[in-house]
Amino acid sequence: MTDEQPTGRSERSKKAMDAALSKEQRAPAKKPADQPARQKPPAGWYPHPTMADTRRYWDGDKWTENIAPNAAPSRNTPGAIKKISWAIALVFLAPLLVLTFMGTSVDGESCGNWISAEFTDTKIAIRQAEVIMDEGGAIEAARISAVAKECNDAISTQRLIAFVLIGLGVGSRIAIPVIAGALRD
């Protein structure tokens, strides 16, 4: 649908066309045989010649009494809402990739990341046993226990952040279309 009549005439021409068409409806004009018939615009909705922000239906021969307000284009189409929800989900899920590959370290010891911690209980026990066998190992074993606790705390924080990001990403992907649908109704 276009906002203008196919003839591309000015507002005054539209009014003249409307008046001429109204006269044709009352009494069809006789045309000489040598003059070609004027081609009429196709049927459709066109801007109302006298009422702003209103359309009037042209049936191909004459104007009907059907009028309607001009419809404003909606930005809340399902496709647009789907794209917006994916974009917001990616805002939350993209940092998750960084967090996945970002390792944590405490006191020069690598702790791993939120998926695979390097200081598991088994690994700590093995390292402590190795250190105790060496001279002065008790102090080093205590240091390893302290580092392991700090690593576990750091990994727990990373996991919490990761799960919050996953929740926000998935939640936004689900919630935005639901909320937009409720607002449309």
N, C-alpha and C positions, 0 to 999 in steps of 0.2 A: 504494500500500500504506500502511496506517495502522499505527501502533504499538499501537493499542488495538483491542479487539474492537468491532464496531459497536454493541453493546448499551451500552457506556460503563459497565460495572459495575466495582466495586472488585476488588481482588486476591482477597478472600475470596469474592466472588460468582463470580469466574472459576474458582476452585477448586471451588466448589459446582457450577457449570455443567459443568465437566470431569467431576466425579464423577457428576453426573446423566446426562450423555451416555454415560459408560461403562456405567451401569446400563441405559440404553436400548439400548445395543448388545447387552448380554447378554440382556435380556428386555424387549421393547418394552412400555411401559405402555399399558393400555387407558384410553381417554379417554371420558368420557360424551359422548353425542351433542350435548348442548346447550353444551358447553365448546369454544371455538374452539381450533384447533391453534396451538401456540406457533411463531412464525416463527423460523427458525434463521438465524444469520449467514451471509453468502455465503462461498463457498470462498475460501481465501487463507491467507497466512502471518500468524500472530498471535503476540504475546509468549507465550512458554512460561509456564504458570502456576506452575511450581515451580523452573525453572532461569533464573537471571538472565542477561541478555545473550544469550538464545537465543530463537529463534522455532520454532513448531511449526505444521505444516500442517493446516488444517481443510478437509476435502473437500466441505463443504456439509451432510454428514450426521453425520460422526464425525471425531474426531482420528485422524490417521495416525501412523505411527511416524517419519515424516520430521521431522527437526529440523535447524536451521541456526543459525550464529552471526548476531547482528545485524550487519548491514553498516554500517560507518561511511561517511558520505558523503565522496566524494573531491573534493578541490579541484584535482586535477591532471587535469581533463578537457581534451580537446583544445581546446575553445572558450576555456577560461580561460588555457591556455598561449599560445594565439594572441594573446589580448588583452594578456597580460603582455609578450610579445615585441614587439608593436607599441608598447606604452608605453615600453619601454626603448629601442627604435629611435628614437622621437621625442625622447627625452631627449638623444640624440646628434645628431639631425638638426636640431632646432630652433635650436641655436646657429649652425648653418651658414647659416640665413637671415640672422641678424644679421651674421655675418661677410661674407656676400655683399654686403650693402648698406652696410657700414661701410667708409668710405674711409680711406686712410692718407695722412698728410702728413709731410714732413720739411723742416724749415727754412722753413716757410711755403709750400712747394710741394706741390700735390696729387699723390699717387702713384697714385691709383685704388684698385682693390680686387683681390682674388685672381683675379677673372675677366678684368678688363680693366685692365691696367697703363697708366698714362698716360706713363710714361717708357720707351718702346720705343727701340731703337737708332736707328730712323729719326727719331723725334721729337727725340731728343737731338742728333743731327747737325744737324738743321734749326735748332734753337734755338742751338746753338753757332755756326753759320755766321752767324745773324742778329746775335748778340752781338759776334762778332769784327769785323764791319763797323762797329760803333759804336766811339767812342773809349774806350780802356781796356777793351776787350772781352776781352782775354786772361785777366784775373783773373776776370771773370764766367763765362767759358767753363770755367775750372777749377772754379769753385763749382758750376756746373751738372753737371759730371762727378761731383763728390763727392756732390751731392744725388741724382743718378741712381743711383749705386752704393748709397747708403743706402736709396733707394726700392726698388730691386731686391731688396735684402736683406729689407726689411720685407714686400714682396709674396711673396717666397719663403717666409718664415715663415708668412704667412697661408695660402698654398697648402698647406704642410705640415699646418697645423692643419685645414684644410678636408678634405684627403684622409684624415687620421686620423679625423675625425668621420664622414665617409662610410663608411669601413671599419668603424668600431665600430657605426654604425647598421645597416648592411646585414648585417654579421657577426652582430650580436645577433639580428636578425630571423631569420636562418637557424639559428644555433647553438642558441638556447634550445629550440625545438621538438625538435631532434635530441637534445639532452642529456636533455630531459624524457622523450622516448620511450625512450631507453636506460635511464633510471632506473626507468621503469615495468616494463620487461621483466625 
